[in-house]
Amino acid sequence: MALNFVLMLTEQDRTIPDAIDVYEKLSVDELRLIAFKDVGTDPHMAKDLTEAAHTDGRSVLLELADTSDAGQEAGCQLALDLGVDRVVGTWRPSAAAAFAGNDSIEYWPFAGAMSGSPLVLDSSPDELATQAQRLSATDGVAGVVLMPYRQTSYDPVLLMKRTASAANVPLLIAGGVRDAAQITDIAAAGAWGFTMGGAALAQRHDDPASVTQRVSEIMRLSRQASPDAS
């Protein structure tokens, strides 16, 4: 199975203000997945970005960075209003129930307990494995998201392997992915894919072409790391 790359049009847990401009200048036909967050975006920009991506044949993921109950509820409604393809948020049974009857939008909750801003993962390997197994058996859950590089207590590879082996749905790795070694580890652990935002966008102000160059390089690394790569 090929390793999927999701380009996050975000920095520091917020959608970048120039997300549409960056997207329109992006020239990587191979890229199939983009994402942004509810924090830092307005409905009009989010709608324009979602429609542009869908017109280009790409899937759109909305991550709900506002972890309050009200924020998660509003984010789920935003996902429905926009018609994105996937929504990522903190685990809420009511969200799973709401998306269980939706044939167009997939619900991917975070595995593990998280706190702070930016979010930090607070769960052990055993806790993650138990929750991943439980979540993936829940109606309405299409995938699970893990942030193994947003903690310092455990080996990120161990966390990924334990979570991937326990889950019966695809595993997406998010937060803190920056280099080729991590991409290789993510693929070897059995994850479905990974996200990258700030590390791919960091040079865009000085060199707008850098985003296309960086995304092309990440796509190449993803192909090389995929288990089915020859």
C-alpha positions in Angstrom: 0.0 0.0 0.0 1.4 3.4 -1.0 2.1 5.9 1.9 -0.2 8.9 1.6 1.0 12.4 2.1 -1.4 15.1 3.3 -0.2 18.7 2.8 -1.4 20.8 5.7 -1.8 24.5 4.8 -1.1 25.4 8.4 1.5 26.7 10.8 1.6 26.6 14.6 -1.8 24.9 14.7 -3.5 27.5 12.5 -4.5 27.8 8.9 -2.1 30.1 7.1 -3.7 33.4 6.0 -2.3 32.9 2.5 -3.6 29.4 2.1 -5.5 30.0 -1.1 -2.6 31.9 -2.7 -0.2 29.1 -1.7 -2.6 26.5 -3.1 -3.0 28.2 -6.4 0.7 28.5 -6.9 1.3 24.8 -6.1 2.2 22.7 -9.1 2.4 19.1 -8.1 -0.1 17.0 -10.0 0.7 13.9 -8.0 -0.5 15.5 -4.7 -4.0 14.1 -4.0 -4.6 15.3 -0.4 -4.7 18.7 1.3 -5.8 19.9 4.7 -6.5 23.0 6.8 -7.7 23.7 10.3 -10.8 25.4 11.7 -8.6 27.8 13.6 -7.2 30.6 11.5 -9.7 30.3 8.7 -13.0 31.9 7.8 -15.9 30.1 6.2 -15.6 32.0 2.9 -11.9 31.1 2.5 -12.5 27.5 3.6 -15.3 27.2 1.0 -13.1 28.6 -1.8 -10.2 26.4 -0.8 -12.4 23.2 -0.6 -14.0 23.9 -4.0 -10.7 24.6 -5.6 -9.2 21.4 -4.4 -12.3 19.3 -5.4 -12.2 20.9 -8.8 -8.6 19.8 -9.1 -9.6 16.2 -8.1 -8.1 16.4 -4.6 -9.5 15.3 -1.3 -9.8 17.8 1.6 -9.3 17.1 5.3 -10.5 19.5 8.0 -8.7 19.3 11.3 -10.6 20.7 14.3 -7.9 22.4 16.4 -10.4 24.0 18.8 -10.7 21.2 21.3 -13.4 22.7 23.4 -16.8 21.0 23.2 -18.3 24.0 21.5 -15.4 24.2 19.1 -15.6 20.6 18.2 -19.4 20.9 17.6 -18.9 24.0 15.5 -16.1 22.3 13.6 -18.2 19.3 12.7 -20.9 21.6 11.4 -18.3 23.5 9.4 -17.1 20.2 7.9 -20.7 19.4 6.9 -21.3 22.8 5.4 -18.1 22.7 3.4 -18.5 19.1 2.2 -14.9 18.2 3.0 -13.9 14.5 2.6 -12.4 13.9 6.1 -12.7 15.6 9.4 -10.2 15.0 12.2 -11.0 15.9 15.8 -10.9 14.8 19.4 -12.9 11.7 20.1 -16.6 12.5 20.6 -19.2 9.7 20.4 -21.7 12.2 19.1 -19.5 13.1 16.2 -19.1 9.5 15.3 -22.8 9.0 15.4 -23.4 12.2 13.2 -20.9 11.1 10.5 -21.9 7.4 10.6 -24.9 8.2 8.4 -22.9 10.4 6.0 -21.6 8.7 2.9 -19.4 11.6 1.9 -17.5 12.7 5.0 -15.2 10.4 7.0 -14.6 10.9 10.7 -11.0 10.3 11.9 -10.6 10.9 15.7 -7.3 11.4 17.5 -6.1 8.4 19.5 -4.8 9.1 23.0 -5.2 11.8 25.6 -3.9 15.2 24.5 -3.4 18.5 26.3 -1.9 22.0 25.7 -1.5 24.2 22.7 0.0 23.0 20.5 -1.3 19.6 21.5 0.9 17.2 23.3 0.2 13.4 23.4 -0.1 12.1 27.0 -0.9 8.3 26.5 1.3 5.2 26.8 1.7 2.5 24.1 -0.8 0.2 26.0 -3.4 3.0 26.3 -3.1 3.9 22.6 -3.4 0.3 21.5 -6.5 -0.2 23.7 -8.2 3.0 22.4 -7.2 2.4 18.8 -8.9 -1.0 19.0 -12.0 0.4 20.6 -12.3 3.4 18.2 -11.8 1.4 15.1 -14.6 -0.9 16.1 -17.0 2.0 16.5 -19.6 2.8 13.9 -18.8 6.1 12.2 -15.0 5.9 12.7 -13.2 5.6 9.3 -9.7 6.2 10.5 -7.5 7.1 13.5 -5.0 9.9 13.9 -1.9 9.7 16.1 0.6 12.4 17.1 3.7 10.3 18.1 6.2 13.2 17.6 4.2 15.5 19.9 5.6 13.8 23.1 8.9 12.8 24.6 8.1 9.9 27.0 8.1 7.1 24.5 9.8 6.0 21.2 7.6 7.4 18.4 8.1 4.2 16.4 6.9 2.1 19.2 3.7 4.2 19.5 3.1 4.0 15.8 3.6 0.2 15.6 1.4 -0.5 18.6 -1.4 1.7 17.4 -1.3 0.5 13.8 -1.3 -3.1 14.8 -4.3 -2.6 17.1 -6.4 -0.5 14.8 -8.7 -2.0 12.1 -8.9 1.3 10.2 -6.2 3.4 8.5 -3.8 5.3 10.8 -2.8 8.8 10.0 0.4 10.3 11.6 0.1 14.0 12.3 2.2 16.7 14.0 6.0 17.1 13.9 6.9 15.2 10.8 9.8 16.9 9.2 12.4 14.6 7.6 13.1 11.5 5.5 13.9 9.3 8.4 10.5 9.9 10.0 8.8 9.2 6.7 10.6 5.9 6.5 9.6 5.0 10.0 6.0 5.9 9.4 5.8 3.7 6.4 7.5 0.8 8.2 5.1 1.1 11.1 2.2 0.4 8.8 0.6 3.8 8.8 -1.8 4.8 6.0 -0.2 8.2 5.7 1.1 11.4 7.4 0.6 15.1 7.4 3.2 17.9 7.1 2.5 21.6 7.3 5.1 24.2 8.5 8.1 22.1 7.5 6.8 22.2 3.9 5.8 25.9 3.9 8.6 27.5 5.9 10.4 29.2 2.9 7.3 30.3 1.0 7.7 34.0 1.7 11.2 34.2 0.5 10.8 31.8 -2.4 7.2 31.0 -3.4 8.4 28.1 -5.6 9.8 26.4 -2.5 6.5 24.9 -1.6 6.2 23.0 -4.9 9.8 21.9 -4.7 9.4 20.7 -1.1 6.1 18.9 -1.8 7.6 17.2 -4.8 10.5 16.0 -2.6 8.1 14.7 0.1 6.1 12.8 -2.5 9.3 11.2 -3.8 10.3 10.2 -0.2 6.8 8.8 0.3 7.1 6.6 -2.8 10.5 5.4 -1.8 9.3 4.6 1.8 6.2 2.7 0.7 6.2 -1.0 1.4 5.3 -1.8 -2.2 8.1 0.4 -3.6 10.3 -1.7 -5.9 
